[in-house]
Amino acid sequence: MSIPARPTLIRLFVRFLSVAFRSVLHMDDGAGLVEATPVELALDDCETAFAHLLKLVGDGGLVDHDDLGLVAVLQRVERLRNRHALLDHALVAEGEARRLPETLTQRSMAGVLTWALHLSRGEAARRVRAAEQLGSRRSMTGEVLAPLRPALAAAQESGEASPEQVDVCLRALATVDHRGFDPVEVSAAEELMAGFVVAFAPKPLADLTRQVVERVDPDGTLPADEVDAERRHLTLRTARDGMCVGEFRLTPTLGAKLKAVLSPLAAPRNSVVGEVEGRSVTEVDPRHHGQRIHDALEEVCDRLLRSGTLPDSGGTPATVIVTISAEDLRRRRGAGTTSDGTRLGAAAVAELVDSAVCFPTVVDARGVVLSMGRSSRLATPGQTMALVARDGGCSFPGCEHPPEWCERHHVVAWVDKGRTDLDNLTLLCRYHHRQFLARGWTCRMIDRLPTWTPPRWVDPQQRPLRNTRITTRHLVC
């Protein structure tokens, strides 16, 4: 079976940008050509001038310069390249002011830059960080304010400081620019660093900025191990909105262990959702770093609960026990209650039943127990091996996570009387297991293979998609 894979993310994104920036393509939404803005005309002039410069260089224009002259040209080009960051600052600030991330369904301006410009998340975050620190600001009354880092802003405006050098300084200053440090000393440190950027490459500059920070924070030494052990704690409580909140202070050892466990699980998970003109169309992971860490911790808990290695609690294996009415569970309304009194929405209970070790106790309106969840809903080892052979990993389009990182998913939910057999099961990584329904995707079996239907905002025609790994295996078979 041939599964078409031509969603319209690119066209949709261009249409969004045309609304946000008054037609980047010099076209309106179908009514024809529109008058170019002054910014667009200036960009046209820049592109023309650059093309002329490039042709001069390509035609041998550099032979008119001796060695020192060539170095001078290199330096002028580099200063011009460095000053391009000033445009980034203004564009990022404008995007923030217009709330562009909301328009494009992105978490932040860094997400917009990653998606629109195909930047790495690190580079996008660097540009946003620089814009916030070095760009001009406006007060609530519209008054223009100086940049937060005026000395570094001036160095970049002159073209003497590269974005990489500036970022080295900004990261160093961030360690001391908070409560408890004298703002005057921090400003003095910034001015000192701004003087260094014109003379030092990023690596030696990083060493110098560390020395400057040490002068601002001379007591920045680690406390004794005994003090760390005495201060360790972790508290959790349920807030009024049902969320679990708390605070913790971990010893360096536990902190290192926790980071080692969570970091690989918290990596961004972008999804290839199709192809347009031979190029892959990627849906960027919408979660910010804190959300990814949260989801990674939840995945660790799920794995522990499924492992059967936790000690018993109250005579039963460690698990999640939820009480909910049959009608609420069927209609996905109301809430269930865990053994410790925490209330969970019916939709969340249904998800727990499908993806974690959770035993729902279904009761009628009088509280009489009607049924208990059974572990038979879980795929047998033989079924799991068959899923591995068929799916080879997460079945969501574009996901490359191996089967070892996947959970078994009922295409028709188990609580909706979905059967635990191969024609109703597929493998999904933790992220896609949690995210696909909320983001409008649906799964069904076509030719006994898991096939995904995207939401209309991804593809108005909602053409079915299949992970190319599965398609390839199917064609080979």
SVG drawing of the C-alpha trace seen along z (x, -y; Angstrom):
<svg xmlns="http://www.w3.org/2000/svg" viewBox="-26 -58 77 73">
<polyline fill="none" stroke="black" stroke-width="0.4" points="0.0,0.0 1.3,-3.4 1.0,-6.0 1.1,-9.7 3.3,-11.9 2.9,-15.5 1.7,-17.6 1.5,-21.4 3.6,-22.6 5.9,-24.7 3.0,-26.4 1.2,-27.0 4.3,-28.4 4.9,-30.8 1.3,-32.0 1.8,-32.6 4.9,-34.6 3.2,-36.6 0.6,-37.7 3.1,-38.4 5.6,-40.3 3.4,-41.9 4.2,-39.4 7.8,-38.3 7.3,-37.0 5.9,-40.4 2.6,-38.5 -0.6,-38.8 -2.9,-35.9 -3.9,-35.3 -5.0,-38.8 -1.8,-39.4 1.3,-41.6 1.4,-44.1 3.7,-47.1 7.0,-46.3 7.8,-47.8 10.8,-50.1 12.5,-47.2 12.0,-44.9 13.3,-47.4 16.4,-47.9 16.9,-44.2 16.7,-44.1 19.4,-46.8 21.6,-44.8 21.2,-41.6 22.1,-43.5 25.1,-45.0 26.2,-41.7 25.8,-40.0 28.0,-42.8 30.6,-42.3 30.6,-38.6 31.0,-38.9 34.0,-41.3 35.7,-38.9 34.9,-36.0 36.3,-37.9 39.6,-38.3 39.1,-41.7 41.2,-40.6 44.4,-40.7 44.4,-44.5 45.2,-43.9 48.5,-42.9 48.7,-40.5 48.0,-43.2 45.2,-44.6 43.7,-41.1 43.7,-40.9 42.1,-44.3 39.3,-43.0 38.8,-40.0 38.5,-42.2 35.9,-44.5 33.9,-41.5 34.0,-40.1 32.9,-43.4 30.0,-43.4 29.1,-39.8 29.2,-40.7 26.9,-43.7 24.3,-41.4 23.5,-40.4 22.0,-43.8 19.3,-42.9 18.7,-39.6 18.2,-41.7 15.6,-43.9 13.7,-41.0 13.6,-38.9 12.3,-41.9 9.6,-42.5 8.6,-38.9 8.3,-38.9 6.3,-42.1 3.9,-40.6 3.7,-37.3 4.8,-35.5 5.4,-32.2 1.7,-32.0 0.8,-32.6 3.1,-29.8 2.2,-27.5 5.7,-27.6 6.8,-27.7 9.2,-30.6 11.0,-32.8 13.9,-30.3 11.3,-27.7 10.3,-30.1 13.9,-30.6 14.6,-26.9 11.6,-26.1 11.7,-29.1 15.5,-29.3 16.5,-25.6 18.9,-26.6 20.0,-24.3 18.2,-24.9 21.5,-26.0 22.0,-28.7 18.4,-29.8 18.7,-30.2 21.9,-32.1 20.3,-34.6 17.3,-35.1 19.6,-35.5 21.7,-38.1 18.6,-40.0 17.3,-40.2 20.6,-41.4 22.0,-43.6 18.9,-44.8 17.2,-48.1 14.2,-48.0 11.0,-50.0 9.3,-50.9 5.6,-50.4 5.1,-54.0 7.0,-53.4 10.2,-55.1 13.4,-53.7 15.7,-52.2 19.4,-51.3 20.4,-47.6 20.8,-45.5 24.5,-45.1 25.4,-48.4 29.2,-47.8 28.8,-44.6 26.1,-46.1 28.5,-48.9 31.2,-46.3 28.8,-44.4 27.5,-47.6 31.0,-48.5 31.4,-45.1 34.4,-44.3 32.7,-41.5 31.4,-38.4 28.2,-36.7 30.2,-33.8 32.4,-36.1 29.4,-38.0 27.8,-34.8 30.8,-33.7 30.6,-37.0 26.8,-36.7 27.0,-33.2 29.7,-34.2 27.8,-37.3 24.6,-35.2 26.4,-33.4 26.7,-36.5 23.9,-38.8 21.3,-37.9 20.3,-38.6 23.3,-38.7 25.8,-40.4 26.5,-44.1 25.1,-45.5 27.9,-48.0 30.5,-45.1 28.6,-43.2 28.6,-46.3 32.3,-46.8 32.8,-43.1 30.8,-43.6 32.9,-46.6 36.1,-44.6 34.8,-41.8 33.8,-44.2 37.4,-45.3 38.6,-41.7 36.4,-40.8 38.3,-43.0 41.6,-41.2 40.8,-37.6 39.3,-34.6 36.5,-32.7 38.6,-30.1 41.0,-32.4 38.2,-34.9 36.3,-32.2 39.3,-31.8 39.4,-35.5 35.7,-35.8 36.0,-33.1 38.7,-35.0 36.5,-38.1 33.6,-36.2 35.8,-34.8 36.6,-38.4 32.9,-39.2 32.2,-36.0 35.4,-35.1 33.4,-32.7 32.1,-30.6 33.5,-27.4 31.6,-24.1 30.5,-23.5 31.9,-20.5 30.3,-17.1 29.0,-17.0 27.1,-20.3 25.6,-19.0 24.4,-15.9 22.8,-17.8 21.0,-20.2 19.6,-17.5 15.8,-17.3 12.9,-16.7 9.3,-17.6 6.2,-17.0 2.6,-18.1 -0.6,-18.3 -1.7,-21.9 -5.3,-23.1 -5.3,-22.7 -4.2,-19.0 -0.6,-19.6 2.1,-18.2 4.5,-20.9 7.5,-20.9 11.1,-21.7 14.4,-19.9 18.0,-20.3 20.1,-17.4 23.6,-16.5 26.1,-16.8 26.3,-13.0 22.5,-12.6 22.3,-15.6 24.9,-14.0 23.1,-10.7 19.7,-12.4 21.1,-14.4 22.7,-11.2 19.3,-9.5 17.2,-12.3 19.4,-13.9 19.1,-11.2 15.3,-11.0 14.9,-14.8 16.5,-15.3 14.3,-17.2 12.2,-14.9 11.5,-16.4 9.2,-14.5 9.5,-14.1 5.9,-14.4 6.3,-14.1 8.1,-15.4 7.6,-18.4 9.5,-18.4 11.9,-15.8 12.7,-17.6 11.7,-16.3 9.2,-18.5 9.9,-18.4 7.6,-19.2 9.7,-20.7 9.4,-19.4 7.0,-21.9 8.2,-21.3 10.6,-23.7 13.5,-22.3 11.6,-22.2 8.7,-20.2 11.1,-17.7 12.8,-17.1 9.4,-16.6 8.4,-14.1 11.7,-12.3 11.2,-11.9 7.7,-10.5 9.2,-8.0 11.7,-6.9 8.8,-6.3 6.8,-4.3 9.8,-2.1 10.3,-1.4 6.6,-0.6 6.6,1.8 9.9,3.4 8.4,5.1 11.6,4.4 10.1,2.0 9.3,3.3 5.6,4.0 3.5,1.4 0.6,2.5 0.8,6.1 0.4,5.2 3.0,4.5 4.0,0.8 1.4,-0.6 -1.1,-3.4 -4.6,-2.6 -7.4,-4.9 -11.1,-4.7 -13.5,-6.1 -17.2,-5.6 -17.9,-3.5 -19.9,-6.3 -17.2,-8.9 -14.5,-6.6 -16.6,-5.8 -17.4,-9.4 -14.0,-10.7 -15.5,-13.2 -15.3,-13.8 -12.3,-12.6 -10.9,-9.5 -9.2,-9.4 -5.9,-7.8 -5.2,-6.0 -3.6,-9.1 -6.6,-11.3 -5.1,-12.9 -7.8,-13.6 -7.1,-12.8 -9.2,-13.7 -11.0,-10.8 -8.9,-11.4 -5.7,-11.1 -7.0,-7.9 -7.7,-6.4 -4.2,-7.3 -2.7,-5.8 -4.6,-2.6 -3.3,-2.3 0.3,-3.3 1.3,-2.6 0.9,0.0 -2.5,-1.3 -5.4,0.7 -8.7,-1.2 -11.4,-0.3 -14.7,-1.0 -17.7,-1.7 -21.3,-2.6 -23.1,-5.7 -23.5,-4.1 -19.8,-3.3 -20.2,0.4 -17.2,2.0 -18.2,3.2 -14.8,4.3 -11.1,4.2 -8.5,3.7 -6.5,6.8 -2.9,7.1 -4.0,9.2 -4.4,5.8 -0.6,5.8 1.0,7.4 2.6,10.8 6.3,11.2 5.5,13.0 3.3,10.2 5.9,7.7 8.5,9.5 6.1,9.6 5.5,5.9 9.3,5.3 9.6,7.4 6.7,5.6 7.2,2.0 11.0,2.0 10.5,-0.9 8.1,-3.9 5.5,-3.8 4.9,-7.6 5.9,-9.1 9.5,-10.2 10.3,-8.9 13.5,-6.8 13.4,-5.7 14.2,-1.9 11.9,0.6 13.8,0.7 12.5,-2.9 8.9,-2.2 5.7,-1.3 2.8,0.8 -0.1,-1.3 -3.7,-0.1 -5.0,-1.6 -8.5,-1.3 -8.0,-2.1 -8.2,0.8 -10.8,-1.0 -12.9,-1.3 -12.8,2.5 -9.9,2.5 -8.4,5.9 -4.8,6.8 -3.8,8.4 -1.4,7.5 -4.1,5.9 -4.8,3.4 -1.3,2.8 1.7,0.7 4.9,-0.6 5.2,-4.2 8.0,-6.1 7.0,-7.9 6.9,-11.3 4.6,-10.4 2.5,-8.2 1.7,-11.2 1.6,-13.9 -0.1,-12.5 -3.7,-12.7 -3.4,-16.2 -1.8,-17.4 -4.6,-16.1 -3.1,-12.9 -5.1,-9.6 -3.9,-6.1 -5.7,-3.2 -4.7,0.1 -4.6,0.3 -3.5,3.5 -2.7,4.6 -0.1,1.9 -0.2,-1.2 -1.1,-4.3 -1.4,-7.8 -3.7,-10.6 -2.4,-14.2 -4.5,-17.1 -5.9,-19.5 -3.4,-22.2 -0.6,-19.8 -2.4,-18.6 -5.9,-19.9 -6.5,-16.7 -5.5,-14.6 -3.7,-12.0 -2.6,-9.0 1.1,-8.7 3.2,-5.7 6.7,-5.5 9.0,-4.9 10.8,-2.2 7.5,-0.2 6.7,-0.9 10.2,0.3 9.8,3.5 6.4,4.1 7.6,3.6 10.5,5.9 8.2,8.6"/>
</svg>
